[in-house]
Amino acid sequence: MNSFKINIIVNWFILINVKNVQSFLNFMNFYKRFIYDYSRIITSLIHFIRKDVLFVWFQKCQIAFNIFKKVFIFEIILHHYNSDHKIVIEIDALNYVFKDIFFQYDKNKIFYSIAYFLKKHNSVKCNYKIYDKEFMIIVCTFKKWWSKLENFIYFIKMIMNHKNLKYFISIKQLNHH
């Protein structure tokens, strides 16, 4: 991010009304897909943009505001893809959405995000079992990143939080009855 935008963020005025919150959220809107745990952090600020909600700036609102400022000032939100570095893809299938985050290690073995993808399930896919959603996101992830992955020389590490897929990839002893 260029120094002009960082300077704007550092000197961002305190949010004192709904218009200020809306202005800040509009600015953040582009970057939301690149900030890890964005939706959890932003919930206290989104509360103010609802109709008929009294504007009271709580401590947790200030904490969320400060977290976002620190993310922009001190962290590089995204790095450029480098085909010479190993890839890690984190996937997560939730009830209504799935996400994947594309990471790489740099030359100093530091873990950086390259891209973030979030997609809402349609009404049919919301009814899938969780293991079907996990398989679906694996397929969708490889389709989405195929241009980067097809000639990749290293193993691709995938991180997921559901243990039910371990059953499918484990070696099974078949019995004859």
Protein Blocks (a to p, Z undefined) as FASTA:
>chain_A
ZZklmmmmmmpccdfbfklmmmmmmmmmmmmmmpghklmmmmmmmmmmpghiacdddfkl
mmmmmmmmmmmmmpcfbacddfkbccdddddddfkbccdddddddfkopacdfbdcdddd
dfklmmpcfklmmmmmmmmmmmmmmmmmmmpcbdcddddfbfklmmmmpccddddZZ
